[in-house]
């Protein structure tokens, strides 16, 4: 095969040389929307390709012959890697070493105060990214301190979705540069964790630099060089490690455990939590070999998570619980001889209770007024509906926010003269795995919720399943987080949950109205308190009678004058 050399050319009216390269015909149909961040000297040039783009053109921004050759070669090498990544037709699996090596590129770009940032952009203290600006020493000191505080907060939640927004674009840029298109889900989790740690370390170094401390940092030695050879799709060992003498991968344990757990009705949210925990554990260990894990490793991981600012409750109930379950499953299935996480725990003290967990009268009014007054500001139609209707639904049903977010048009119907919404696992997920009916309060009907339902398309009212696999959990999480931020605009108290506060309030108001706890439990999907309470049914008629006792919200009144009319 003959390859045509790409030469720099002159453009009329400019002394600077220009780079021109035709996009290979075999990938043109797959590049629409692809963003290129092309290294050019000590900076980058961004180009977004469309379906009609046939040629990549840019100025090399110099007429120096030697520099022209260097930049020409750099751009051509970068584009060759991108075209190779686009040609890959399935996600690749990365080793932990490879994920750490890629993160090292980001670490080195940020940790060197005088280095060019062809990969990096400025992290703003309030979140997001921006280009580097000239600053005074005093400004730089204050800003790096703020950036460090913000970045520690981002990683303290332990949720991969919190890292995806700030790190996703950077990961894509680095992957494309190395000729990798998409990676599998477990590799993505490893990259998010590795990139967060790399930036955390780099930000700490930059803060030291801003204070005049330029000592070499030993963290730089922990990032290996990138070796692409292993970044190919691979089949993982699925056999019995103990009986066959094969290596047991921690990542593969999660996949194999889930096949069994899923068939027994375990929730996808539990799988996601355990999978994220294992990805963090693998990133912490620096290897994926289950046979090398000791109890000391588990305890060191626990201490590292606590030192990173993760709450003791999260470490105990999520991280340690996940490791115990997964490694215990491996023992039961002859994959490991013993469970190194067994016995690892944290003794939790009693949390300070500074207020009720439910919304106060004033907070409830503020949220419902906020929802009533909301005008879409560029939000997608379904997200706008979330902000307008879900607070009202939670106020009058006491349901979990996720249960309301997964409602479908076909779940709302008229039964025995009452409008009823069916909360069912078929629509998404229900904690108890049991469907239940909630009767809609007359005020909800009068406000137009039923009209909204009838005018909506068939399917989910508030979310859109993910196109590639029909997943509902990710869209529900996104909507729940955005709704929480919307409520926080009027209820700033961190001691009340912006979404779950309605469930606590519903039970409080129900008791004030004289509704029996057994009926409230049935309405909210809580387990019966006694064996006797499990006998008999709470019918739609009984549910409607209970809901009718709940007073209306009078948005014209102040809480001091009475919430209801």
C-alpha positions, 0 to 999 in steps of 0.5 A: 500500500502506498501512503501519501505524505502530508506536507505543510503548505502556505496560505495566501496572505500568511507566512505561517505554514498550514497543515492539511490532511484528508480524513480517511474515507473508511471512517468519515461516517463515524466522526460526526461530533468528534472533538479533536484537541490537537497538540500544537507546540505548547498549546492545543487547537480544538476542532469539532468534526461534522459529518461533512468534514473531509479535511483537517486544516489548521495553521501551524502558527510558525514559519520556522522550518525546524519548528514546522517539521516538529509541529507537522509531525506532532499533528500527523501522529496525533491524528493517526492515533485518533483515526486508529481509535475510531476504527476500533469497533468495540470497547477495549479493556485496560489494565490497572497499570495502563489506567495509572499510566494514562493518569500520569500524563495528566499528573505531569501536565499539571504538576510541572508549574512551568510545563506546557499544558497540551492536555490540561486546562484550568480547574475553576474553584467553583467547578468546571474548567477554563483556560489559564489566565495570568494571576498575581502570586496572592491570587494564585495561592488563594485559588489553589487552596480553593481548588484543592478543597473543591477537588477533595469534596468532588471525590469524597462522595465515592460516586463515579457519576460525580467524577464523570462530569469534570473528568469525562472530557479529559479522559476522552482527550487522553484516550484519543491521543493514545489511539484508544476509542471507547473502554469497557465499563470497568476500565472507565471506573478505573480511569475515573479513580486514577485521574481523580487521584492524579489531579488531587496529587498534582493540585497539592503540588501546585499549591506548594509551588504557589507557596514557594515550596519547589521540592521534588515530589515522590508521587511522580515516580508512581506513574509508569510509562504508557504501553499500548500493547495490552489495550485490546479486547480480551476474554477474562478467565471465568473458571474456578480459580481454586479447583483449576489453579487459575488466577482470580481477577477481582474485577471478574469476581464482580461480573460473575457474582452479579450473574448469580445475584441478579437471578435472585432479584438483587437490585441493580443499584447494589451491583453498581455500588459493589462494582464501584467499590471494587474498582476503587479497591483495585485502583488502591491496590495497584493490581487485580489479583484476588489471591494477593489480597490480605486483611492488611490490604482491606484495612489499609483501603479502609483507612485510605478512604477515611483519610480521603474524606469519605464518611465512616458510614459510607466506608462501613455500609458500602465499601466494606460491606461490598468487599465482604459480600464479593470476597465471601461469594468467591470463597463459597464458589471455590474461587478463594480459600478465605475472605480477607475482608471478614471482620473488617469494620468500623464502629459508628458513633451516634450522629448528631440530630440537629433537626427533624429529617422531614421538611418543616411547614415553611420549607414545604411551602417554599419548595412547592411554590418554587415548583409552581413558579418554575419556568423552563430555562433551556431544560429538556421537556422531561427535566422541566416536568420533573421540577414542576411535578415531582415535588408535588407528587412526593408531597402527597404520596410520600414515595421515594423520588426514584419511584416517582421519576420512573412513573409511566403514562400507563401507570396512571389510571382511574379506578373506582372514581379515584385517580391512582398511580401504580408504582411497579418494579416493571417501570424501573426499581422498587426497594421492596420488589413489590408493586403498590398503588398510590391514590392521587390527592384531589389537589394534584388532580386540580393542579393538572397532573392528570392532564399532563399525563394524558397529554404525554407520550406513552412511556416514562413521564420524566426520564428517557431510558438510555438508548444503547441499552435501555438502562433506567438507573443512570437517567433516574440518578441524573434527574434525582440529582438535578431535582435535588439541586433545584430544591436546594435553591430554596432549602439550603439546610444541609441537615435535611435531604432535598428529596427524602425529606418528603417521605419523613414529612408525609408520615408526620402529617399523616399521623397528625391527620389520624391515619393509621401507621399500617395504612401509611406504611402501605402507602409509602411501601414500608415493611409491616411492623408486625406479623399481624400487620401483614394480614389483610390488604389496604385497598384502594378505597382505604388508601383514598380515605387516608389521602383525603385526610391530608390537607391541601397546601395553601401557597398564599399563606405563610407557615406561621398562619397555617400551611393548609386551608 
